[in-house]
């Protein structure tokens, strides 16, 4: 990839990274901090200690660039304000984990640590229903693409090396980055996910997890990556139709 805005996109998928974990709730009378690529909050927001239960079939697309995120439903003030744009300037939907009375939604945030959630007001997002779903079985080194519950493709994929394993959990497609050079390290397309490597942080993009292409057919079924899912370029065509916010389940 090239300079300027393109460089920012490269940083997203280079090695699999993204915005930091959010801070604690702002004191009364103070504006909540903004969590984004330039913010470095002190405390994690709400990490989950175990993989989250299956999210409902809903996504929450922010209506504006800045989204108030609360520690709990009914809180008087937000804990922080999320810069909801991805590096391509789009507002990807976030998976909804729970809906509470009074217009409160718990959403899965694209922040470290993996599984971080927060509460948002329903009037600040638009609910969407994902039609596609991706499941990656690390033990079989296989990716399954579904639409409306029907299997479209089963693909053999490369996964993380033992020293840089692919993290497990529930994620979603956060950014789509078509590659100008399909012979490059990310093949013809990279799907940046909402999660991160659990062992790499000092990489460009802070280790954001991705599903991306490869020109080497020998990568299929092998432990070859720094944590990302590698898909042989000809197989990657099936994933081009996948929209932002598509749920991604990675398990052993």
N, C-alpha and C positions, 0 to 999 in steps of 0.2 A: 504494500500500500504506500501511499505517497505522503505529502506534507499536509500541514494545516488540519482541516477537519478530518481528512482521511487518517492522519496520524492518531487522532483521538479514537477513531474506530479500531485501529490496529491495537491500541492499548487495551481495548475491551477483550479481544479474543486472544491476545498474545499470552499463551500459557494458561489461560483459563482464569478475570478479576473485577473489581468494582468498588462501589461506595462503602464506607466504613459502617460499623455498628452505631446506632443512634445513642444519644445521651439520655441522662435522667431528665425528669420533668422540670420545666423551667419554674423558678420561683414566681409567686404571684406578682403581677405588675410588670413582669419582664417579657419581652418577646421571645418565643421559643426559638432555639437554634435551628439552623437548616442543616440537614444531613445530606451530604453530597460528596463529590470527588474531592473537594477542597476542605471539607470539614473533617475534624479528627476528634469525635466525642470521647469523653473520658470513660463512660460506663456502658456496658451492653444494655440494650433495651429490654428484650424479653426472650432470651434464647430458650429453645426447647431442649430438654435433656435427652429426649428420645424422638425417633421419627414421628412427625405429626400424623394424626389419623387422616384418612382419605378426605381431601377437601370436597366440598359439594360441587356440583356441576355448574359452578358460577365463577365468573371473573369480574373484577371491579376495575373499570377503566377510569382513571382520574380525569376530571373535566378540565383541569388546568394544570399548569406546570408545577405549582406548589400545593402540596396536600398536607393538611394538618393531621398528625398521627397522635393518638392518645394512649396512655398507659392502660386505661380500663374504660369500659363503657360508662357514660355518665360523668366522666371527669370534667371539671370546670374549665380546664385549660389544656391545650395539647402539650405533649412531652417534647415534641420537636416538629419541624416542618420538613417534609421530604421533598427534595427536588426529584419529581417523578419522571422527568425526561430521561431517555436513554441517549447514548452518544450520537444517534442519528436524528435526534430531535423528536422522536415519537413518544407517545404516552402508552406504554404497554399495560394491559390488564394484569392485575395481581389476583392470585387465587384466593377465593373466599373460604375460610375455615369454619366460621360460625356466624350466624345471624341472631341478633338480640332484639327484643322489643325496644321501640323508641328510635329505630333507625340507626342502629349500630352494627358495623360489620368488622369482624376480625379477619385480617388479610395477611398473607405470607409476603414479607417484604424482601426486596432484592439486596439484603444487607448481610454482613457478617455478624455473628456466626450463623451457619446454616440453620434454618428453622426459626429464625427471628420473626415474630409476628407483632402486629399493632392493631389498634382499633381506629376506624375512620367513620365519618358520618355518611349515611347513605346518599344525602343530597349532594355530596361532593364527588360522587362517582356515577358511572353508568354501568349497570349490570349487563353482562354478556354471558352467553352460554357456549363454552368451548365445544366444538364438534369433533376436533381432532384430539388424539391422545398418543403419547409416545411412552413406551415401556422398554427399559434396558435391563436385561438379565446378565449380570456380570459373570456368573458361574458358567453360563452358556455362551457368553460373549455374543449376544444376539439383541437386536433392536426390533421391536414390533411397532408398526404404525397403524393406528385405528382411526376410523371416521364413523361417527354415529354408532359406535360399538361393533363395527365390522372391521376385520383385519384387512388392510390394504397391502401391506408389504411386511415381509420378515427378512431382516438383513443381518449378515455376519459382520461384526464390527471389531475394531481394536479398542483396548481399554488401557487404563493406567498401569505403569510398571509397579512392581512390588514396593519400591521406595517412594513412589508418587501415585498412590492408589486413587481410583475414581471414587469420589464420595457417594454414599447412598443417601436416599431420602426423596422427598417430594419437592419438585422445582417447577419452573415454567419457562417458556421461551421469552427472554427479556429483550433481545435485539437480534435482527437478521442482518448479516453482512455479506452480500455477494462479493466475491473476490475477482479483481480484475485479471489476475494471473492464476488460472486453474492449476498450474503446475507448481504453485507456491506451497508454503507449509500448511495452509489451511484449505487446500483444494479449491473447489469452485464456490463454496458457500460455508459460512460459519453461523451457527445458531448459538448465540451467547445466552446462557441460562441464568436464573436468579441466584444460583448457588456458587460456591467457591471450593477450591482445593482446601483440604484440611491440613496440608503440610507445606504448601507454598504460599508465601505472602509477599515476598520481595521481588516478584516477577512484575513485568509491565502489566498494568491492569489488576495487580494484587492477587492474581491467581483465579480469575473468574472461570468457572466451568463452562465448557462449550461442547457442542456436537459439530464437528467440522469434517471437511473432505480430506482425502489423501489420494495421491497418484499411485501409491504402491499397493498393489493387490495383496501383497504378503502381509500387510497390516491387519487384514481381516482375521479375526480369531486370535490375535496375538496381544501380549502385554507390551505395548510399545510407546505409550504416551506419557506426558507429565500429569495425566489425570483426566484429560478430555476423551470424548468418544470419537474415534476415527471411523469415517464411512468412506468406502471406495467411491471415487467421483461418479462413475456411472450409476451406482446405487443411490447417490445423493439426490438425484433428480426427484425422487419420490417425496423428499422433504421440503422441496421448494414451495409447495402449496401451504405448508403449515403456518398459521398466523401467529402473531405475538399473543402471549397469554396461554398458549397451548400447554396443558399439564404434561409434565415429564416425571415418571416414576423410575428411579434407579434402585435396584436391589440385587442381593446376592442369590 
